Amino acid sequence: MVSADTPVAELSYEQARDELASVVAKLEAGTTSLETSLALWERGEQLVAVCERWLDNAKERIEAVRQNRPAGAAAQPESADDDE
């Protein structure tokens, strides 16, 4: 379990996404004080930035693989019949 004190830079995409969902739920509930709500919002902004960095990196990796694929080569899914 990730603590709210964990630096966002140390979070995986999944951890940041899950914590962000929790932050949003708390803010939507509207039961926190103004100060707590502001702290949650600030943490949420940091979590969004982390998620965006992870997704941008994933997109770059996908594009790099696509660019390195020989022209005309399409990814061929493996069929279940290949093992026979």
PyMOL Python script that loads the backbone (N, CA, C, O; Angstrom):
from pymol import cmd

cmd.read_pdbstr("""\
ATOM      1  N   MET A   1       0.850  -1.182   0.000  1.00  0.00           N
ATOM      2  CA  MET A   1       0.000   0.000   0.000  1.00  0.00           C
ATOM      3  C   MET A   1       0.893   1.242   0.000  1.00  0.00           C
ATOM      4  O   MET A   1       1.888   1.303   0.723  1.00  0.00           O
ATOM      5  N   VAL A   2       0.536   2.201  -0.796  1.00  0.00           N
ATOM      6  CA  VAL A   2       1.312   3.429  -0.925  1.00  0.00           C
ATOM      7  C   VAL A   2       0.762   4.469   0.036  1.00  0.00           C
ATOM      8  O   VAL A   2      -0.450   4.657   0.140  1.00  0.00           O
ATOM      9  N   SER A   3       1.657   5.137   0.731  1.00  0.00           N
ATOM     10  CA  SER A   3       1.268   6.200   1.652  1.00  0.00           C
ATOM     11  C   SER A   3       1.103   7.506   0.882  1.00  0.00           C
ATOM     12  O   SER A   3       1.766   7.726  -0.131  1.00  0.00           O
ATOM     13  N   ALA A   4       0.224   8.361   1.366  1.00  0.00           N
ATOM     14  CA  ALA A   4       0.036   9.679   0.743  1.00  0.00           C
ATOM     15  C   ALA A   4       1.295  10.525   0.880  1.00  0.00           C
ATOM     16  O   ALA A   4       1.432  11.549   0.210  1.00  0.00           O
ATOM     17  N   ASP A   5       2.214  10.105   1.745  1.00  0.00           N
ATOM     18  CA  ASP A   5       3.474  10.823   1.922  1.00  0.00           C
ATOM     19  C   ASP A   5       4.548  10.352   0.941  1.00  0.00           C
ATOM     20  O   ASP A   5       5.612  10.964   0.849  1.00  0.00           O
ATOM     21  N   THR A   6       4.280   9.282   0.217  1.00  0.00           N
ATOM     22  CA  THR A   6       5.249   8.769  -0.740  1.00  0.00           C
ATOM     23  C   THR A   6       5.457   9.796  -1.852  1.00  0.00           C
ATOM     24  O   THR A   6       4.486  10.268  -2.442  1.00  0.00           O
ATOM     25  N   PRO A   7       6.709  10.148  -2.143  1.00  0.00           N
ATOM     26  CA  PRO A   7       6.948  11.101  -3.232  1.00  0.00           C
ATOM     27  C   PRO A   7       6.368  10.567  -4.544  1.00  0.00           C
ATOM     28  O   PRO A   7       6.559   9.398  -4.882  1.00  0.00           O
ATOM     29  N   VAL A   8       5.665  11.422  -5.276  1.00  0.00           N
ATOM     30  CA  VAL A   8       4.990  10.969  -6.489  1.00  0.00           C
ATOM     31  C   VAL A   8       5.971  10.422  -7.524  1.00  0.00           C
ATOM     32  O   VAL A   8       5.603   9.557  -8.319  1.00  0.00           O
ATOM     33  N   ALA A   9       7.192  10.903  -7.528  1.00  0.00           N
ATOM     34  CA  ALA A   9       8.183  10.437  -8.497  1.00  0.00           C
ATOM     35  C   ALA A   9       8.528   8.960  -8.298  1.00  0.00           C
ATOM     36  O   ALA A   9       9.048   8.321  -9.211  1.00  0.00           O
ATOM     37  N   GLU A  10       8.245   8.416  -7.118  1.00  0.00           N
ATOM     38  CA  GLU A  10       8.547   7.016  -6.826  1.00  0.00           C
ATOM     39  C   GLU A  10       7.400   6.075  -7.176  1.00  0.00           C
ATOM     40  O   GLU A  10       7.540   4.860  -7.039  1.00  0.00           O
ATOM     41  N   LEU A  11       6.272   6.612  -7.625  1.00  0.00           N
ATOM     42  CA  LEU A  11       5.093   5.792  -7.874  1.00  0.00           C
ATOM     43  C   LEU A  11       5.093   5.204  -9.279  1.00  0.00           C
ATOM     44  O   LEU A  11       5.520   5.841 -10.242  1.00  0.00           O
ATOM     45  N   SER A  12       4.604   3.977  -9.369  1.00  0.00           N
ATOM     46  CA  SER A  12       4.360   3.391 -10.684  1.00  0.00           C
ATOM     47  C   SER A  12       3.115   4.050 -11.263  1.00  0.00           C
ATOM     48  O   SER A  12       2.401   4.769 -10.563  1.00  0.00           O
ATOM     49  N   TYR A  13       2.861   3.803 -12.529  1.00  0.00           N
ATOM     50  CA  TYR A  13       1.657   4.362 -13.149  1.00  0.00           C
ATOM     51  C   TYR A  13       0.416   3.884 -12.406  1.00  0.00           C
ATOM     52  O   TYR A  13      -0.473   4.677 -12.096  1.00  0.00           O
ATOM     53  N   GLU A  14       0.357   2.592 -12.125  1.00  0.00           N
ATOM     54  CA  GLU A  14      -0.821   2.025 -11.482  1.00  0.00           C
ATOM     55  C   GLU A  14      -1.034   2.597 -10.084  1.00  0.00           C
ATOM     56  O   GLU A  14      -2.167   2.870  -9.685  1.00  0.00           O
ATOM     57  N   GLN A  15       0.053   2.777  -9.346  1.00  0.00           N
ATOM     58  CA  GLN A  15      -0.057   3.354  -8.004  1.00  0.00           C
ATOM     59  C   GLN A  15      -0.564   4.788  -8.076  1.00  0.00           C
ATOM     60  O   GLN A  15      -1.444   5.180  -7.309  1.00  0.00           O
ATOM     61  N   ALA A  16      -0.010   5.569  -8.996  1.00  0.00           N
ATOM     62  CA  ALA A  16      -0.431   6.967  -9.140  1.00  0.00           C
ATOM     63  C   ALA A  16      -1.885   7.048  -9.578  1.00  0.00           C
ATOM     64  O   ALA A  16      -2.642   7.871  -9.063  1.00  0.00           O
ATOM     65  N   ARG A  17      -2.278   6.212 -10.513  1.00  0.00           N
ATOM     66  CA  ARG A  17      -3.662   6.205 -11.002  1.00  0.00           C
ATOM     67  C   ARG A  17      -4.636   5.839  -9.887  1.00  0.00           C
ATOM     68  O   ARG A  17      -5.678   6.477  -9.731  1.00  0.00           O
ATOM     69  N   ASP A  18      -4.295   4.811  -9.112  1.00  0.00           N
ATOM     70  CA  ASP A  18      -5.176   4.385  -8.025  1.00  0.00           C
ATOM     71  C   ASP A  18      -5.284   5.450  -6.941  1.00  0.00           C
ATOM     72  O   ASP A  18      -6.370   5.710  -6.424  1.00  0.00           O
ATOM     73  N   GLU A  19      -4.151   6.067  -6.600  1.00  0.00           N
ATOM     74  CA  GLU A  19      -4.199   7.121  -5.587  1.00  0.00           C
ATOM     75  C   GLU A  19      -4.985   8.325  -6.109  1.00  0.00           C
ATOM     76  O   GLU A  19      -5.723   8.959  -5.354  1.00  0.00           O
ATOM     77  N   LEU A  20      -4.832   8.639  -7.384  1.00  0.00           N
ATOM     78  CA  LEU A  20      -5.584   9.745  -7.974  1.00  0.00           C
ATOM     79  C   LEU A  20      -7.084   9.476  -7.896  1.00  0.00           C
ATOM     80  O   LEU A  20      -7.861  10.379  -7.586  1.00  0.00           O
ATOM     81  N   ALA A  21      -7.488   8.260  -8.170  1.00  0.00           N
ATOM     82  CA  ALA A  21      -8.911   7.904  -8.070  1.00  0.00           C
ATOM     83  C   ALA A  21      -9.405   8.092  -6.641  1.00  0.00           C
ATOM     84  O   ALA A  21     -10.530   8.541  -6.427  1.00  0.00           O
ATOM     85  N   SER A  22      -8.572   7.751  -5.667  1.00  0.00           N
ATOM     86  CA  SER A  22      -8.928   7.931  -4.261  1.00  0.00           C
ATOM     87  C   SER A  22      -9.050   9.412  -3.908  1.00  0.00           C
ATOM     88  O   SER A  22      -9.976   9.812  -3.203  1.00  0.00           O
ATOM     89  N   VAL A  23      -8.122  10.214  -4.397  1.00  0.00           N
ATOM     90  CA  VAL A  23      -8.155  11.661  -4.153  1.00  0.00           C
ATOM     91  C   VAL A  23      -9.433  12.257  -4.733  1.00  0.00           C
ATOM     92  O   VAL A  23     -10.106  13.051  -4.076  1.00  0.00           O
ATOM     93  N   VAL A  24      -9.762  11.879  -5.951  1.00  0.00           N
ATOM     94  CA  VAL A  24     -10.972  12.395  -6.598  1.00  0.00           C
ATOM     95  C   VAL A  24     -12.207  12.008  -5.795  1.00  0.00           C
ATOM     96  O   VAL A  24     -13.103  12.830  -5.599  1.00  0.00           O
ATOM     97  N   ALA A  25     -12.259  10.769  -5.332  1.00  0.00           N
ATOM     98  CA  ALA A  25     -13.412  10.316  -4.547  1.00  0.00           C
ATOM     99  C   ALA A  25     -13.561  11.135  -3.266  1.00  0.00           C
ATOM    100  O   ALA A  25     -14.671  11.513  -2.890  1.00  0.00           O
ATOM    101  N   LYS A  26     -12.439  11.408  -2.598  1.00  0.00           N
ATOM    102  CA  LYS A  26     -12.489  12.205  -1.367  1.00  0.00           C
ATOM    103  C   LYS A  26     -12.964  13.630  -1.653  1.00  0.00           C
ATOM    104  O   LYS A  26     -13.765  14.188  -0.903  1.00  0.00           O
ATOM    105  N   LEU A  27     -12.466  14.208  -2.738  1.00  0.00           N
ATOM    106  CA  LEU A  27     -12.878  15.569  -3.085  1.00  0.00           C
ATOM    107  C   LEU A  27     -14.352  15.615  -3.486  1.00  0.00           C
ATOM    108  O   LEU A  27     -15.072  16.544  -3.119  1.00  0.00           O
ATOM    109  N   GLU A  28     -14.792  14.619  -4.231  1.00  0.00           N
ATOM    110  CA  GLU A  28     -16.195  14.585  -4.652  1.00  0.00           C
ATOM    111  C   GLU A  28     -17.146  14.373  -3.479  1.00  0.00           C
ATOM    112  O   GLU A  28     -18.292  14.820  -3.518  1.00  0.00           O
ATOM    113  N   ALA A  29     -16.673  13.693  -2.436  1.00  0.00           N
ATOM    114  CA  ALA A  29     -17.514  13.460  -1.260  1.00  0.00           C
ATOM    115  C   ALA A  29     -17.828  14.776  -0.557  1.00  0.00           C
ATOM    116  O   ALA A  29     -18.883  14.922   0.060  1.00  0.00           O
ATOM    117  N   GLY A  30     -16.904  15.732  -0.654  1.00  0.00           N
ATOM    118  CA  GLY A  30     -17.134  17.054  -0.079  1.00  0.00           C
ATOM    119  C   GLY A  30     -17.169  17.093   1.432  1.00  0.00           C
ATOM    120  O   GLY A  30     -17.774  17.994   2.015  1.00  0.00           O
ATOM    121  N   THR A  31     -16.537  16.140   2.072  1.00  0.00           N
ATOM    122  CA  THR A  31     -16.582  16.076   3.534  1.00  0.00           C
ATOM    123  C   THR A  31     -15.297  16.553   4.201  1.00  0.00           C
ATOM    124  O   THR A  31     -15.189  16.520   5.427  1.00  0.00           O
ATOM    125  N   THR A  32     -14.325  16.993   3.412  1.00  0.00           N
ATOM    126  CA  THR A  32     -13.061  17.432   3.999  1.00  0.00           C
ATOM    127  C   THR A  32     -13.050  18.946   4.173  1.00  0.00           C
ATOM    128  O   THR A  32     -13.803  19.673   3.526  1.00  0.00           O
ATOM    129  N   SER A  33     -12.183  19.393   5.059  1.00  0.00           N
ATOM    130  CA  SER A  33     -12.039  20.836   5.288  1.00  0.00           C
ATOM    131  C   SER A  33     -11.419  21.490   4.057  1.00  0.00           C
ATOM    132  O   SER A  33     -10.899  20.808   3.173  1.00  0.00           O
ATOM    133  N   LEU A  34     -11.479  22.797   4.012  1.00  0.00           N
ATOM    134  CA  LEU A  34     -10.891  23.525   2.894  1.00  0.00           C
ATOM    135  C   LEU A  34      -9.404  23.233   2.790  1.00  0.00           C
ATOM    136  O   LEU A  34      -8.892  22.973   1.701  1.00  0.00           O
ATOM    137  N   GLU A  35      -8.716  23.276   3.915  1.00  0.00           N
ATOM    138  CA  GLU A  35      -7.266  23.037   3.909  1.00  0.00           C
ATOM    139  C   GLU A  35      -6.947  21.629   3.407  1.00  0.00           C
ATOM    140  O   GLU A  35      -6.036  21.450   2.599  1.00  0.00           O
ATOM    141  N   THR A  36      -7.683  20.646   3.877  1.00  0.00           N
ATOM    142  CA  THR A  36      -7.469  19.270   3.432  1.00  0.00           C
ATOM    143  C   THR A  36      -7.807  19.124   1.954  1.00  0.00           C
ATOM    144  O   THR A  36      -7.107  18.432   1.215  1.00  0.00           O
ATOM    145  N   SER A  37      -8.878  19.776   1.529  1.00  0.00           N
ATOM    146  CA  SER A  37      -9.264  19.729   0.115  1.00  0.00           C
ATOM    147  C   SER A  37      -8.179  20.324  -0.770  1.00  0.00           C
ATOM    148  O   SER A  37      -7.877  19.783  -1.834  1.00  0.00           O
ATOM    149  N   LEU A  38      -7.593  21.432  -0.338  1.00  0.00           N
ATOM    150  CA  LEU A  38      -6.507  22.043  -1.111  1.00  0.00           C
ATOM    151  C   LEU A  38      -5.292  21.123  -1.183  1.00  0.00           C
ATOM    152  O   LEU A  38      -4.664  20.997  -2.234  1.00  0.00           O
ATOM    153  N   ALA A  39      -4.966  20.485  -0.066  1.00  0.00           N
ATOM    154  CA  ALA A  39      -3.838  19.551  -0.054  1.00  0.00           C
ATOM    155  C   ALA A  39      -4.118  18.363  -0.978  1.00  0.00           C
ATOM    156  O   ALA A  39      -3.231  17.909  -1.701  1.00  0.00           O
ATOM    157  N   LEU A  40      -5.349  17.868  -0.949  1.00  0.00           N
ATOM    158  CA  LEU A  40      -5.723  16.768  -1.840  1.00  0.00           C
ATOM    159  C   LEU A  40      -5.639  17.203  -3.300  1.00  0.00           C
ATOM    160  O   LEU A  40      -5.137  16.458  -4.143  1.00  0.00           O
ATOM    161  N   TRP A  41      -6.121  18.390  -3.597  1.00  0.00           N
ATOM    162  CA  TRP A  41      -6.081  18.895  -4.969  1.00  0.00           C
ATOM    163  C   TRP A  41      -4.634  19.009  -5.454  1.00  0.00           C
ATOM    164  O   TRP A  41      -4.320  18.626  -6.581  1.00  0.00           O
ATOM    165  N   GLU A  42      -3.755  19.538  -4.592  1.00  0.00           N
ATOM    166  CA  GLU A  42      -2.345  19.676  -4.961  1.00  0.00           C
ATOM    167  C   GLU A  42      -1.717  18.307  -5.223  1.00  0.00           C
ATOM    168  O   GLU A  42      -0.974  18.133  -6.189  1.00  0.00           O
ATOM    169  N   ARG A  43      -2.019  17.346  -4.363  1.00  0.00           N
ATOM    170  CA  ARG A  43      -1.506  15.983  -4.553  1.00  0.00           C
ATOM    171  C   ARG A  43      -2.064  15.409  -5.859  1.00  0.00           C
ATOM    172  O   ARG A  43      -1.348  14.752  -6.614  1.00  0.00           O
ATOM    173  N   GLY A  44      -3.332  15.662  -6.111  1.00  0.00           N
ATOM    174  CA  GLY A  44      -3.951  15.187  -7.343  1.00  0.00           C
ATOM    175  C   GLY A  44      -3.266  15.736  -8.580  1.00  0.00           C
ATOM    176  O   GLY A  44      -3.050  15.007  -9.548  1.00  0.00           O
ATOM    177  N   GLU A  45      -2.924  17.017  -8.554  1.00  0.00           N
ATOM    178  CA  GLU A  45      -2.216  17.625  -9.685  1.00  0.00           C
ATOM    179  C   GLU A  45      -0.869  16.938  -9.904  1.00  0.00           C
ATOM    180  O   GLU A  45      -0.477  16.683 -11.042  1.00  0.00           O
ATOM    181  N   GLN A  46      -0.169  16.643  -8.822  1.00  0.00           N
ATOM    182  CA  GLN A  46       1.111  15.945  -8.930  1.00  0.00           C
ATOM    183  C   GLN A  46       0.920  14.546  -9.505  1.00  0.00           C
ATOM    184  O   GLN A  46       1.710  14.091 -10.332  1.00  0.00           O
ATOM    185  N   LEU A  47      -0.131  13.871  -9.059  1.00  0.00           N
ATOM    186  CA  LEU A  47      -0.409  12.517  -9.543  1.00  0.00           C
ATOM    187  C   LEU A  47      -0.764  12.522 -11.030  1.00  0.00           C
ATOM    188  O   LEU A  47      -0.348  11.633 -11.773  1.00  0.00           O
ATOM    189  N   VAL A  48      -1.527  13.517 -11.460  1.00  0.00           N
ATOM    190  CA  VAL A  48      -1.862  13.645 -12.885  1.00  0.00           C
ATOM    191  C   VAL A  48      -0.579  13.795 -13.699  1.00  0.00           C
ATOM    192  O   VAL A  48      -0.426  13.163 -14.745  1.00  0.00           O
ATOM    193  N   ALA A  49       0.336  14.624 -13.224  1.00  0.00           N
ATOM    194  CA  ALA A  49       1.591  14.841 -13.946  1.00  0.00           C
ATOM    195  C   ALA A  49       2.389  13.544 -14.060  1.00  0.00           C
ATOM    196  O   ALA A  49       2.972  13.262 -15.107  1.00  0.00           O
ATOM    197  N   VAL A  50       2.416  12.759 -12.991  1.00  0.00           N
ATOM    198  CA  VAL A  50       3.131  11.478 -13.015  1.00  0.00           C
ATOM    199  C   VAL A  50       2.486  10.533 -14.026  1.00  0.00           C
ATOM    200  O   VAL A  50       3.178   9.898 -14.821  1.00  0.00           O
ATOM    201  N   CYS A  51       1.167  10.445 -13.989  1.00  0.00           N
ATOM    202  CA  CYS A  51       0.458   9.573 -14.935  1.00  0.00           C
ATOM    203  C   CYS A  51       0.729  10.004 -16.373  1.00  0.00           C
ATOM    204  O   CYS A  51       0.960   9.162 -17.241  1.00  0.00           O
ATOM    205  N   GLU A  52       0.700  11.296 -16.625  1.00  0.00           N
ATOM    206  CA  GLU A  52       0.968  11.799 -17.977  1.00  0.00           C
ATOM    207  C   GLU A  52       2.387  11.460 -18.418  1.00  0.00           C
ATOM    208  O   GLU A  52       2.603  11.104 -19.576  1.00  0.00           O
ATOM    209  N   ARG A  53       3.360  11.566 -17.508  1.00  0.00           N
ATOM    210  CA  ARG A  53       4.742  11.216 -17.861  1.00  0.00           C
ATOM    211  C   ARG A  53       4.848   9.737 -18.216  1.00  0.00           C
ATOM    212  O   ARG A  53       5.488   9.374 -19.203  1.00  0.00           O
ATOM    213  N   TRP A  54       4.212   8.877 -17.402  1.00  0.00           N
ATOM    214  CA  TRP A  54       4.230   7.438 -17.688  1.00  0.00           C
ATOM    215  C   TRP A  54       3.612   7.153 -19.052  1.00  0.00           C
ATOM    216  O   TRP A  54       4.165   6.384 -19.839  1.00  0.00           O
ATOM    217  N   LEU A  55       2.465   7.774 -19.332  1.00  0.00           N
ATOM    218  CA  LEU A  55       1.779   7.526 -20.603  1.00  0.00           C
ATOM    219  C   LEU A  55       2.562   8.086 -21.785  1.00  0.00           C
ATOM    220  O   LEU A  55       2.617   7.461 -22.844  1.00  0.00           O
ATOM    221  N   ASP A  56       3.168   9.256 -21.613  1.00  0.00           N
ATOM    222  CA  ASP A  56       3.997   9.830 -22.676  1.00  0.00           C
ATOM    223  C   ASP A  56       5.181   8.922 -22.978  1.00  0.00           C
ATOM    224  O   ASP A  56       5.528   8.710 -24.140  1.00  0.00           O
ATOM    225  N   ASN A  57       5.804   8.382 -21.923  1.00  0.00           N
ATOM    226  CA  ASN A  57       6.932   7.476 -22.103  1.00  0.00           C
ATOM    227  C   ASN A  57       6.491   6.207 -22.826  1.00  0.00           C
ATOM    228  O   ASN A  57       7.192   5.722 -23.715  1.00  0.00           O
ATOM    229  N   ALA A  58       5.342   5.675 -22.451  1.00  0.00           N
ATOM    230  CA  ALA A  58       4.830   4.471 -23.117  1.00  0.00           C
ATOM    231  C   ALA A  58       4.576   4.749 -24.595  1.00  0.00           C
ATOM    232  O   ALA A  58       4.890   3.920 -25.448  1.00  0.00           O
ATOM    233  N   LYS A  59       4.014   5.905 -24.894  1.00  0.00           N
ATOM    234  CA  LYS A  59       3.744   6.280 -26.286  1.00  0.00           C
ATOM    235  C   LYS A  59       5.046   6.373 -27.076  1.00  0.00           C
ATOM    236  O   LYS A  59       5.118   5.905 -28.212  1.00  0.00           O
ATOM    237  N   GLU A  60       6.074   6.973 -26.480  1.00  0.00           N
ATOM    238  CA  GLU A  60       7.372   7.088 -27.144  1.00  0.00           C
ATOM    239  C   GLU A  60       7.971   5.715 -27.416  1.00  0.00           C
ATOM    240  O   GLU A  60       8.543   5.487 -28.481  1.00  0.00           O
ATOM    241  N   ARG A  61       7.843   4.805 -26.463  1.00  0.00           N
ATOM    242  CA  ARG A  61       8.375   3.453 -26.643  1.00  0.00           C
ATOM    243  C   ARG A  61       7.651   2.725 -27.770  1.00  0.00           C
ATOM    244  O   ARG A  61       8.278   2.027 -28.568  1.00  0.00           O
ATOM    245  N   ILE A  62       6.333   2.887 -27.834  1.00  0.00           N
ATOM    246  CA  ILE A  62       5.554   2.254 -28.905  1.00  0.00           C
ATOM    247  C   ILE A  62       5.971   2.814 -30.255  1.00  0.00           C
ATOM    248  O   ILE A  62       6.159   2.065 -31.214  1.00  0.00           O
ATOM    249  N   GLU A  63       6.113   4.126 -30.329  1.00  0.00           N
ATOM    250  CA  GLU A  63       6.526   4.758 -31.586  1.00  0.00           C
ATOM    251  C   GLU A  63       7.918   4.296 -32.000  1.00  0.00           C
ATOM    252  O   GLU A  63       8.169   4.085 -33.186  1.00  0.00           O
ATOM    253  N   ALA A  64       8.822   4.136 -31.041  1.00  0.00           N
ATOM    254  CA  ALA A  64      10.173   3.676 -31.357  1.00  0.00           C
ATOM    255  C   ALA A  64      10.138   2.270 -31.937  1.00  0.00           C
ATOM    256  O   ALA A  64      10.859   1.976 -32.890  1.00  0.00           O
ATOM    257  N   VAL A  65       9.315   1.408 -31.378  1.00  0.00           N
ATOM    258  CA  VAL A  65       9.189   0.046 -31.898  1.00  0.00           C
ATOM    259  C   VAL A  65       8.607   0.081 -33.306  1.00  0.00           C
ATOM    260  O   VAL A  65       9.079  -0.629 -34.194  1.00  0.00           O
ATOM    261  N   ARG A  66       7.599   0.894 -33.506  1.00  0.00           N
ATOM    262  CA  ARG A  66       6.980   1.001 -34.839  1.00  0.00           C
ATOM    263  C   ARG A  66       7.976   1.504 -35.876  1.00  0.00           C
ATOM    264  O   ARG A  66       7.985   1.022 -37.009  1.00  0.00           O
ATOM    265  N   GLN A  67       8.805   2.458 -35.505  1.00  0.00           N
ATOM    266  CA  GLN A  67       9.769   3.018 -36.452  1.00  0.00           C
ATOM    267  C   GLN A  67      10.875   2.024 -36.782  1.00  0.00           C
ATOM    268  O   GLN A  67      11.444   2.073 -37.873  1.00  0.00           O
ATOM    269  N   ASN A  68      11.184   1.130 -35.861  1.00  0.00           N
ATOM    270  CA  ASN A  68      12.248   0.149 -36.084  1.00  0.00           C
ATOM    271  C   ASN A  68      11.765  -1.086 -36.827  1.00  0.00           C
ATOM    272  O   ASN A  68      12.575  -1.926 -37.218  1.00  0.00           O
ATOM    273  N   ARG A  69      10.462  -1.209 -37.026  1.00  0.00           N
ATOM    274  CA  ARG A  69       9.908  -2.357 -37.740  1.00  0.00           C
ATOM    275  C   ARG A  69      10.186  -2.168 -39.234  1.00  0.00           C
ATOM    276  O   ARG A  69      10.012  -1.066 -39.755  1.00  0.00           O
ATOM    277  N   PRO A  70      10.614  -3.225 -39.928  1.00  0.00           N
ATOM    278  CA  PRO A  70      10.869  -3.103 -41.367  1.00  0.00           C
ATOM    279  C   PRO A  70       9.615  -2.659 -42.119  1.00  0.00           C
ATOM    280  O   PRO A  70       8.495  -3.001 -41.738  1.00  0.00           O
ATOM    281  N   ALA A  71       9.817  -1.897 -43.183  1.00  0.00           N
ATOM    282  CA  ALA A  71       8.691  -1.405 -43.979  1.00  0.00           C
ATOM    283  C   ALA A  71       7.880  -2.578 -44.508  1.00  0.00           C
ATOM    284  O   ALA A  71       8.437  -3.569 -44.981  1.00  0.00           O
ATOM    285  N   GLY A  72       6.585  -2.460 -44.426  1.00  0.00           N
ATOM    286  CA  GLY A  72       5.694  -3.500 -44.921  1.00  0.00           C
ATOM    287  C   GLY A  72       5.486  -4.651 -43.963  1.00  0.00           C
ATOM    288  O   GLY A  72       4.627  -5.503 -44.190  1.00  0.00           O
ATOM    289  N   ALA A  73       6.261  -4.686 -42.897  1.00  0.00           N
ATOM    290  CA  ALA A  73       6.100  -5.767 -41.918  1.00  0.00           C
ATOM    291  C   ALA A  73       5.001  -5.387 -40.949  1.00  0.00           C
ATOM    292  O   ALA A  73       5.054  -4.340 -40.305  1.00  0.00           O
ATOM    293  N   ALA A  74       4.037  -6.225 -40.858  1.00  0.00           N
ATOM    294  CA  ALA A  74       2.941  -6.002 -39.915  1.00  0.00           C
ATOM    295  C   ALA A  74       3.077  -7.013 -38.800  1.00  0.00           C
ATOM    296  O   ALA A  74       3.534  -8.138 -39.005  1.00  0.00           O
ATOM    297  N   ALA A  75       2.681  -6.602 -37.645  1.00  0.00           N
ATOM    298  CA  ALA A  75       2.720  -7.526 -36.513  1.00  0.00           C
ATOM    299  C   ALA A  75       1.754  -8.665 -36.792  1.00  0.00           C
ATOM    300  O   ALA A  75       0.579  -8.438 -37.079  1.00  0.00           O
ATOM    301  N   GLN A  76       2.249  -9.874 -36.706  1.00  0.00           N
ATOM    302  CA  GLN A  76       1.420 -11.047 -36.947  1.00  0.00           C
ATOM    303  C   GLN A  76       1.067 -11.691 -35.613  1.00  0.00           C
ATOM    304  O   GLN A  76       1.957 -12.116 -34.876  1.00  0.00           O
ATOM    305  N   PRO A  77      -0.205 -11.765 -35.301  1.00  0.00           N
ATOM    306  CA  PRO A  77      -0.572 -12.441 -34.056  1.00  0.00           C
ATOM    307  C   PRO A  77      -0.278 -13.928 -34.174  1.00  0.00           C
ATOM    308  O   PRO A  77      -0.443 -14.525 -35.238  1.00  0.00           O
ATOM    309  N   GLU A  78       0.155 -14.509 -33.078  1.00  0.00           N
ATOM    310  CA  GLU A  78       0.412 -15.940 -33.075  1.00  0.00           C
ATOM    311  C   GLU A  78      -0.913 -16.665 -32.993  1.00  0.00           C
ATOM    312  O   GLU A  78      -1.776 -16.322 -32.185  1.00  0.00           O
ATOM    313  N   SER A  79      -1.064 -17.666 -33.835  1.00  0.00           N
ATOM    314  CA  SER A  79      -2.310 -18.427 -33.773  1.00  0.00           C
ATOM    315  C   SER A  79      -2.109 -19.631 -32.874  1.00  0.00           C
ATOM    316  O   SER A  79      -0.983 -20.080 -32.660  1.00  0.00           O
ATOM    317  N   ALA A  80      -3.190 -20.139 -32.360  1.00  0.00           N
ATOM    318  CA  ALA A  80      -3.141 -21.305 -31.479  1.00  0.00           C
ATOM    319  C   ALA A  80      -2.678 -22.531 -32.242  1.00  0.00           C
ATOM    320  O   ALA A  80      -2.212 -23.492 -31.629  1.00  0.00           O
ATOM    321  N   ASP A  81      -2.793 -22.527 -33.577  1.00  0.00           N
ATOM    322  CA  ASP A  81      -2.414 -23.678 -34.387  1.00  0.00           C
ATOM    323  C   ASP A  81      -0.905 -23.810 -34.542  1.00  0.00           C
ATOM    324  O   ASP A  81      -0.431 -24.861 -34.972  1.00  0.00           O
ATOM    325  N   ASP A  82      -0.138 -22.779 -34.208  1.00  0.00           N
ATOM    326  CA  ASP A  82       1.309 -22.816 -34.375  1.00  0.00           C
ATOM    327  C   ASP A  82       1.981 -23.861 -33.504  1.00  0.00           C
ATOM    328  O   ASP A  82       3.075 -24.322 -33.831  1.00  0.00           O
ATOM    329  N   ASP A  83       1.355 -24.243 -32.410  1.00  0.00           N
ATOM    330  CA  ASP A  83       1.954 -25.199 -31.484  1.00  0.00           C
ATOM    331  C   ASP A  83       1.770 -26.634 -31.934  1.00  0.00           C
ATOM    332  O   ASP A  83       2.391 -27.534 -31.369  1.00  0.00           O
ATOM    333  N   GLU A  84       0.958 -26.870 -32.909  1.00  0.00           N
ATOM    334  CA  GLU A  84       0.659 -28.242 -33.331  1.00  0.00           C
ATOM    335  C   GLU A  84       1.632 -28.731 -34.354  1.00  0.00           C
ATOM    336  O   GLU A  84       1.524 -29.867 -34.816  1.00  0.00           O
TER     337      GLU A  84
END
""", "prot")
cmd.dss("prot")
cmd.show_as("cartoon", "prot")
cmd.util.cbc("prot")
cmd.orient("prot")
